[in-house]
Amino acid sequence: MNFLNMKYVLILVIIMTNINHSLAEEINFKSKQFSNRWQTVNDSVMGGISRSKISIENNIVSFSGQLSFENNGGFASARYILNKPIAAKDKVSITFKGDNRRYQLRLRTNTGPGAIAYKVDFYAPANNWNSLIFKKNDFIPTYRGTTVDDAPPLNLADVKQISLMIADKQLAAFRLKISQIGFL
């Protein structure tokens, strides 16, 4: 390939990269409405006493708390309801800093009782910001911790709720910071 053709290929790659980036949809962590739409749901719904909270500072979401095994507990979660549908996408990205623990990113296409959660587990190392990109096929359909084998495939355009969950059987305090969640 001669130099002139290489130049056009390089320009095309740069243009396509910019187009793909502009097609990404991110949740706006700067909006005041954003902070009001988080809801914590802990094992207290089943008699447990784990606790968690969501706080937002400098456009960084912090999901923190303490797990407890008392009364058959052991999980904490935070849910965010989307205010508009997501354009059809194939991937989900998340940028985070953790505490050397395992978390779940969960997506729901229905927010009613008995709704299936599509989950993906990830490890959150401490001290450094990390970014992960998950394909929609990486998400496993579950209902209350059990895999749902006959669930429909996840369609990201149908996602109505995003959740973070921790249920790693460690009693230490936890903290997960998130700077970005996006759909690519």
Secondary structure as GFF3:
##gff-version 3
##sequence-region A 1 184
A	DSSP	alpha_helix	3	23	.	.	.	ID=ss1
A	DSSP	beta_strand	25	26	.	.	.	ID=ss2
A	DSSP	alpha_helix	32	36	.	.	.	ID=ss3
A	DSSP	beta_strand	38	42	.	.	.	ID=ss4
A	DSSP	three_ten_helix	43	46	.	.	.	ID=ss5
A	DSSP	beta_strand	51	57	.	.	.	ID=ss6
A	DSSP	beta_strand	60	66	.	.	.	ID=ss7
A	DSSP	three_ten_helix	70	72	.	.	.	ID=ss8
A	DSSP	beta_strand	76	81	.	.	.	ID=ss9
A	DSSP	beta_strand	91	97	.	.	.	ID=ss10
A	DSSP	beta_strand	101	108	.	.	.	ID=ss11
A	DSSP	beta_strand	117	124	.	.	.	ID=ss12
A	DSSP	beta_strand	130	135	.	.	.	ID=ss13
A	DSSP	three_ten_helix	136	138	.	.	.	ID=ss14
A	DSSP	beta_strand	140	143	.	.	.	ID=ss15
A	DSSP	beta_strand	146	147	.	.	.	ID=ss16
A	DSSP	three_ten_helix	156	158	.	.	.	ID=ss17
A	DSSP	beta_strand	161	166	.	.	.	ID=ss18
A	DSSP	beta_strand	173	183	.	.	.	ID=ss19
###
